[in-house]
């Protein structure tokens, strides 16, 4: 980190930028300190998630609070994130603004047919297809999802599949072991990172995001753009996107039972999924 700080400071000193705009916690601390020390004219920070990451890191939290006072603008990507920024920067004179995430919807309008995608993945054409688009990070809630499916799988229509799409940040082996313990290993497919997410979502029936924290999830936006109902946890910006019972279903965080009930409700009701 020290070498990164020195490299960045030298880069800013040489380039003399008018604006330094940082994203994510480590970048904010390193970039914010450099930009403040070198008196960059305009300093901006964007936060993309709730501040739960600050727990257990009191020094980093204090540094962020101090940096808030040195920024000309703080930006959150959901109302929930903006609320937290206002609480943290109560005495700051800088502006706090909301800029929502957005996605390009055109790939969803030209997605490959469901039959083609399912054939490529060797998923039965008549299978109930559930998708979870999220990197494999503990707070994304994949373990909750597996437990939820274990509780309801005797009642799910046969056949069914869960596609998990995302980079493995460590827990894949443990999750695979959990799926095997629940005797779900033949129903769960770990696809890793993919560049064809619009095709996958448009071939699906239900999207799920069981995360324990979120800013404003692109995965939820993408599922909605694909026209599939989303089951998401009631955290962060998720309730700003999903209106319960109208554009999807909200469930409590860390509640596999409620998560399973919501998935089962949609699995049993094709008309509700279509609506």
JONOR-V851716 format. One record per pair of residues at least 24 apart in sequence whose C-alpha atoms are under 7 Angstrom apart, sorted by sequence separation. I is the first residue (numbers start at 1). J is the second residue. D is the distance in Angstrom with one decimal. If there is no record, write none. Layout:
I/J/D
I/J/D
This chain:
18/42/6.1
19/43/5.8
20/44/6.2
21/45/5.6
22/46/6.2
23/47/6.2
24/48/6.9
65/89/6.6
68/92/6.6
69/93/6.8
75/99/6.7
77/101/6.0
168/192/6.9
202/226/5.1
204/228/7.0
206/230/6.2
207/231/6.2
208/232/5.8
209/233/6.7
5/30/5.8
9/34/5.4
69/94/6.8
162/187/6.2
163/188/6.2
164/189/6.2
165/190/6.5
167/192/5.3
201/226/5.9
161/187/4.7
162/188/4.8
163/189/4.9
164/190/5.0
165/191/5.2
166/192/4.8
167/193/5.0
44/71/5.7
160/187/6.5
161/188/5.8
162/189/6.1
163/190/6.2
164/191/6.0
165/192/5.2
166/193/4.5
43/71/5.1
44/72/5.9
45/73/6.5
46/74/6.0
47/75/6.3
48/76/6.3
163/191/6.8
165/193/5.9
198/226/6.9
43/72/5.4
44/73/4.9
45/74/5.0
46/75/4.5
47/76/5.2
48/77/5.8
165/194/6.8
42/72/6.2
43/73/6.9
44/74/5.9
45/75/6.1
46/76/5.8
47/77/6.9
136/166/6.1
50/81/5.6
127/158/6.9
128/159/6.5
129/160/5.9
130/161/6.2
131/162/5.7
132/163/6.3
133/164/6.1
134/165/6.1
135/166/4.0
136/167/5.9
231/262/6.9
49/81/6.5
127/159/4.8
128/160/4.5
129/161/5.1
130/162/4.7
131/163/4.8
132/164/5.0
133/165/4.9
134/166/5.1
135/167/4.7
136/168/4.8
137/169/5.7
143/175/6.6
150/182/6.0
231/263/7.0
127/160/4.7
128/161/6.3
129/162/6.1
130/163/6.2
131/164/6.1
132/165/6.3
133/166/6.2
135/168/6.2
136/169/5.5
138/171/7.0
146/179/6.5
36/70/6.8
127/161/6.7
137/171/6.8
29/64/6.6
32/67/6.6
136/171/6.4
136/172/6.7
212/253/5.8
212/254/7.0
229/273/5.8
228/273/6.9
145/210/6.5
144/210/7.0
142/210/6.8
141/210/4.9
140/210/6.2
141/211/4.6
140/211/3.9
141/212/6.3
139/211/5.7
140/212/6.0
131/204/6.7
139/212/5.2
130/204/6.1
139/213/6.7
129/204/5.0
130/205/6.0
131/206/6.3
132/207/6.0
129/205/5.2
130/206/4.8
131/207/4.9
132/208/5.1
128/205/6.3
129/206/6.6
130/207/5.8
131/208/6.1
132/209/6.0
117/199/6.9
117/200/6.8
117/203/6.5
133/219/6.0
111/198/6.3
112/199/5.6
111/199/5.0
114/202/6.6
114/203/4.1
108/198/5.3
113/203/6.9
107/198/6.2
111/202/6.8
148/256/4.5
152/260/6.1
156/264/6.7
147/256/6.0
148/257/5.8
151/260/6.9
144/254/6.7
145/256/6.5
148/259/6.0
149/260/6.0
156/267/6.8
144/256/5.2
148/260/4.4
152/264/6.9
101/216/6.6
108/225/6.6
108/226/5.7
105/225/6.3
81/215/6.3
78/215/6.0
77/215/6.3
78/216/5.6
77/216/6.0
80/236/5.4
80/237/5.9
79/237/6.7
78/237/5.3
50/213/6.5
50/214/6.2
49/214/5.3
50/215/5.7
49/215/3.8
48/215/5.2
50/236/6.5
